[in-house]
Amino acid sequence: MKYDLSTFKQIELIKGNPTMSVTKNGLTFSQAAIQKLAKVEYVEFLINEEQKIVAVIAKDEATENSFHFFAPGKKVLSVRITNKELRNQIADSMSWNLTQTDGYKVEGTYDKELNGLFFDLSTAKSL
């Protein structure tokens, strides 16, 4: 049997799980997190303090509440955000004292319909 590859589409393979690390220096997102969000340039950060969930939602362009996430054309797939207000709000919601620990790592879940990552802070593991 002869196959016509023009009728196939490539399967996107992403190594590892999307994670977010929270340390005294800020937030770091894994390569898988960046790839899941399709290397989006802007995101919006949301928090559900009652359920202890942080959402990182992809935005098409800079909007009033968006935050610069990934630089187009950047070759290294890494994102570190050093915004103290963002870091402190996440740490405070969990009563984390980041000066007394190496930090926490949280695995995320991707929602394709919302084009966002959701991090359940109650499942965070110490670094």
C-alpha positions as CSV (number, residue, x, y, z in Angstrom):
1,M,0.0,0.0,0.0
2,K,1.2,3.4,-0.9
3,Y,0.5,6.3,1.5
4,D,-0.1,10.0,0.6
5,L,1.5,12.1,3.4
6,S,-0.3,15.2,2.2
7,T,-3.4,13.8,3.9
8,F,-1.7,13.6,7.2
9,K,-1.0,16.3,9.8
10,Q,1.9,16.4,12.1
11,I,1.3,15.4,15.8
12,E,2.6,18.1,18.1
13,L,4.9,16.5,20.6
14,I,5.7,18.4,23.8
15,K,8.3,17.0,26.1
16,G,7.4,17.2,29.8
17,N,4.5,18.7,31.6
18,P,3.6,22.4,31.8
19,T,4.9,23.7,35.2
20,M,5.2,26.9,37.0
21,S,7.8,27.4,39.7
22,V,7.4,30.1,42.4
23,T,10.5,31.3,44.2
24,K,11.7,34.4,46.0
25,N,13.1,35.5,42.6
26,G,9.8,35.3,40.8
27,L,7.9,32.8,38.6
28,T,9.4,30.5,36.0
29,F,7.5,28.6,33.4
30,S,8.7,25.4,31.8
31,Q,9.3,24.9,28.1
32,A,6.2,22.7,27.9
33,A,4.1,25.5,29.4
34,I,5.4,28.0,26.7
35,Q,4.7,25.5,24.0
36,K,1.2,24.7,25.2
37,L,0.4,28.4,25.0
38,A,1.9,28.4,21.5
39,K,4.7,30.9,22.4
40,V,2.1,33.6,23.0
41,E,3.4,37.1,23.5
42,Y,0.9,38.2,26.1
43,V,-1.0,36.5,28.9
44,E,-3.5,37.5,31.6
45,F,-2.9,36.2,35.1
46,L,-6.0,35.3,37.2
47,I,-6.4,33.7,40.6
48,N,-9.2,32.0,42.3
49,E,-8.1,32.5,46.0
50,E,-10.9,30.2,47.3
51,Q,-9.9,27.2,45.2
52,K,-6.2,28.2,45.1
53,I,-5.9,28.1,41.3
54,V,-3.8,30.4,39.1
55,A,-4.8,30.7,35.5
56,V,-2.5,31.9,32.8
57,I,-4.7,32.8,29.8
58,A,-3.2,33.6,26.3
59,K,-4.0,37.0,24.8
60,D,-3.8,37.9,21.2
61,E,-2.3,41.4,21.9
62,A,-1.5,43.8,24.7
63,T,-4.6,44.7,26.6
64,E,-5.2,46.6,29.8
65,N,-4.6,43.7,32.1
66,S,-2.2,41.6,29.9
67,F,1.4,40.9,30.8
68,H,4.3,40.4,28.4
69,F,5.0,36.7,28.4
70,F,7.2,35.4,25.5
71,A,9.2,37.4,23.1
72,P,8.6,36.6,19.4
73,G,11.6,35.1,17.7
74,K,13.3,34.1,21.0
75,K,15.2,30.9,20.5
76,V,15.4,29.8,24.1
77,L,12.0,28.6,25.4
78,S,12.1,30.1,28.9
79,V,10.1,32.6,30.7
80,R,10.9,34.1,34.1
81,I,8.7,36.8,35.5
82,T,10.2,38.9,38.4
83,N,7.1,40.9,39.1
84,K,7.0,41.1,43.0
85,E,3.3,41.9,43.2
86,L,2.4,38.8,41.2
87,R,4.8,36.6,43.1
88,N,3.6,37.9,46.5
89,Q,-0.1,37.5,45.6
90,I,0.4,33.9,44.8
91,A,2.6,33.3,47.8
92,D,0.2,35.1,50.2
93,S,-2.7,33.1,48.9
94,M,-0.9,29.9,50.1
95,S,0.8,31.5,53.2
96,W,4.2,30.6,51.6
97,N,7.2,32.3,53.1
98,L,9.5,32.2,50.1
99,T,12.5,33.5,52.1
100,Q,12.5,30.3,54.1
101,T,12.3,27.8,51.2
102,D,13.7,27.2,47.8
103,G,10.2,27.6,46.4
104,Y,7.4,25.5,45.0
105,K,6.7,23.8,41.7
106,V,3.2,23.3,40.4
107,E,2.1,21.2,37.4
108,G,-0.4,22.8,35.2
109,T,-3.4,21.6,33.1
110,Y,-4.0,23.0,29.7
111,D,-7.5,24.0,28.6
112,K,-7.6,24.2,24.8
113,E,-11.0,25.9,24.6
114,L,-9.8,28.7,26.9
115,N,-6.3,28.6,25.6
116,G,-5.0,28.7,29.1
117,L,-3.0,26.9,31.8
118,F,-4.4,26.2,35.2
119,F,-2.2,25.7,38.2
120,D,-3.7,24.2,41.4
121,L,-1.5,25.7,44.0
122,S,-2.7,23.1,46.6
123,T,-0.8,20.4,44.7
124,A,2.5,22.4,44.7
125,K,5.6,20.5,45.7
126,S,8.7,22.0,47.5
127,L,11.7,22.5,45.3
